[in-house]
Amino acid sequence: MSENKNGYEIRLELLHLAQSIISENVHIRREWDERKRDEIRVEDAGVECDGEPPDAPQSYTTEEVVGEARKLYAFVKEDTSSERF
């Protein structure tokens, strides 16, 4: 069964999806940085990395989430009536 949603519910779902996308991207970047730090430790056994590297990703902002949601919303609004699948 299909559930009819109002505009607010759709926007809320898009915001949740956008937050998930950005959160996953941050997680992937942090994992990548962790691997780079581990490689440096192995290469330079005598040198210990202290703290986060300068290029460590920051947590996402509200503006990033809203921006990603707007991209998703623009995709949903696209007129595909002339496209054939």
C-alpha positions in Angstrom: 0.0 0.0 0.0 1.1 3.5 -0.8 1.0 6.1 1.9 0.3 9.7 0.9 2.6 12.1 2.7 2.3 15.8 3.0 5.1 18.2 2.1 6.4 18.4 5.7 6.7 14.7 6.0 8.6 14.4 2.7 10.9 17.2 3.7 11.6 15.5 7.1 12.4 12.3 5.3 14.8 14.1 2.9 16.5 15.8 5.9 17.0 12.4 7.6 18.4 10.9 4.3 20.7 13.9 3.8 21.9 13.7 7.4 22.6 10.0 6.9 24.5 10.6 3.7 26.7 13.3 5.3 27.2 11.3 8.4 28.4 8.3 6.4 30.8 10.5 4.4 32.3 11.9 7.7 32.7 8.4 9.0 34.5 7.2 5.8 36.8 10.2 6.0 37.6 9.6 9.6 38.4 5.9 8.9 40.6 7.0 6.0 42.5 9.4 8.2 42.9 6.7 10.9 44.4 4.3 8.3 46.8 7.1 7.2 47.9 7.7 10.8 48.5 3.9 11.3 50.6 3.8 8.1 52.7 6.7 9.3 53.2 5.0 12.7 54.4 1.8 11.0 56.7 3.6 8.6 58.2 5.8 11.3 58.3 3.4 14.3 60.1 5.9 16.4 57.7 8.8 15.8 54.3 8.8 17.6 51.4 10.7 16.0 49.8 12.9 18.7 46.2 14.0 18.3 44.2 14.5 15.1 46.0 15.3 11.8 45.5 18.8 10.5 43.1 17.6 7.8 40.9 15.6 10.1 37.2 16.1 9.1 35.0 18.1 11.3 31.5 17.0 12.2 28.9 18.1 9.7 26.9 21.3 10.0 23.2 22.1 9.7 24.0 24.0 6.5 25.6 20.9 5.0 22.5 18.7 5.9 20.1 21.3 4.5 22.2 21.7 1.3 22.2 17.9 0.8 18.5 17.8 1.4 17.9 20.5 -1.2 19.9 18.4 -3.8 17.7 15.4 -3.0 14.5 17.5 -3.2 15.6 19.0 -6.6 16.0 15.4 -7.8 12.6 14.4 -6.5 11.0 17.5 -8.2 12.6 16.7 -11.6 10.1 16.4 -14.4 10.7 12.9 -15.8 7.4 12.7 -17.6 9.1 12.8 -21.0 11.7 10.2 -20.1 11.2 6.6 -21.2 12.7 3.7 -19.2 
